[in-house]
Amino acid sequence: EFGCVHSFLVNSFLHSNVKTPAHNQKGPNPSGEMERAAAVEDALAPQLRSPSLASWRAQKATDDMKLFFLKNALVTCNDGTTAGYYLREHKGSKRWIIFLEGGWCCYNKETCDIRFKNIPRLMSSSEWPQTKKGTGILSAQMEESPHWWNANAVLFLLADYAFMGSLIIQEVIKDLVSKGLKQAKVVLLAGASAGGTGVLLNLERVATLLEELQAEAVQVRGLVDSGWFLDIKHLRQSDCSDAASYAPVGAIKKGLRMWNGILPEKCKQQFKRVDEWQCFLGYRLYSSLKSPVFVVQWLFDEEQLRLENIHLRSLSLTENQWNYLQNLGRELRNSLRDVPAVFAPACLSHTLITNSYWLEFQVKGISLARALQCWEKSLQDSNKAPKIPMRSCPFHLVDNCPWPHCNPTCSALHDRLTGQEVNFLQTLFRMRLDAQRKAQEPRADPSQLMGMFSSGG
């Protein structure tokens, strides 16, 4: 297998085009802004007292991440060009964040040809720029990334499901040893979308490789953003040839015929050979992991909905689509029940941690940055599972409300055709009236129809 390291931080194939909540909410949110400011101030307090602040000021001119090509030229991108990664070093820091960007998949020659034609940057390194800036959790600015601004930051791509890039990950880790990774205290392997799935698939392999490289003291942890896909029954039954519109499970099953991917051995042992595709699903794979993992997942993941041909921004839903929508939120919530560290807002979106406004969102009054800080505290310099979170510092945060955008910190929705802001509550009210009309029709089940709006309405 082979994959391609990619240079773009936030405009991956699966990236959701959502504006910041602050710019989209109709009125001010003083309490939310105060909570966010307090959270950032609380997070920055120890950093401001740290001696490394002087070195941060001295390094401000070198915020860019620089391109490095792999020493092993045999590990390549999809077109045979040399694979590589972007690195921003922070001298003296023993914290590393290694980020795997997403990009969905191609699963046969036809879809891979289309992918190469439409998005060549995902399959070739020939036109990558020499530098890139980090955003969100990868930012070198304290205000944007309170806990990881002074970490050594590495960016590369698990280009897709099809070419997971496991060989590239191994070569990048080997290259980084000479740059100080062996002396690291914490390595956070993070990823968004398909890259988040890549974290789940490769986390234990990275931990094992570091042990083999005699870096046993390194604590390896995972951060999965929008890579927790489900295999719930989907609506469409047609055989799609477009990689951009094929449902996740269908693409995985098709792709396994050509990928020859390296799956985690402990997960493979749980399934028969014909069912090994289930190791791509986070809730199936999670129990086989030893390293601690933090899961960031929108309860109404826009990409999973889009792959089922549900586009809430047009707000034209059939009864079946609305049922699928509610079921998705319910199933995601259930699948995360036994995950100790999770941040799951009831919003319609896709990917979060590399957005510059990632600090804006809250679940139960807690920001993701605060939840990550609480999670790290709970690990107490241990690579074991975190302890039960304290009430004052929670990190298992899942919204309970039943429909998209019932969380007040969600970004505003805009109609894709008109650009106008969409009032989701008004739309729900119209759906409720439609449901009442349907309930009066013959053979309709009123209790089933009205059940859609029974909780949280």
Secondary structure, DSSP 4 states (H G I P E B T S, - for coil): --------SS--TT------HHHHSSS--HHHHHHHHHHHHHHHHHHHTSTHHHHHHHTGGG-SEEEEE-S-TTSB-TTSPBPEEEEE--TT--EEEEEEE------SHHHHHHHHHH-GGGT--TT--SEE---GGG-S-TTT-TTTTTSEEEEEE---STT--HHHHHHHHHHHHTTTGGG-SEEEEEEETHHHHHHHHHHHHHHHHHHHTT-TT-EEEEEEES-----PPPS--S----TTTS-HHHHHHHHHHHH-----HHHHTTS-GGGGGGGGSHHHHGGG--S-EEEE--TEEHHHHHTTT--TTTT---HHHHHHHHHHHHHHHHHTTT-SSEEE-S-EES--TTSTTGGG-EETTEEHHHHHHHHHHHHTT-SSPPPPPBTTB--EEE---SSTT-STTSPPEE-TTT-PEE-HHHHHHHHHHHHHHHHTSTT--HHHHHGGGSS--
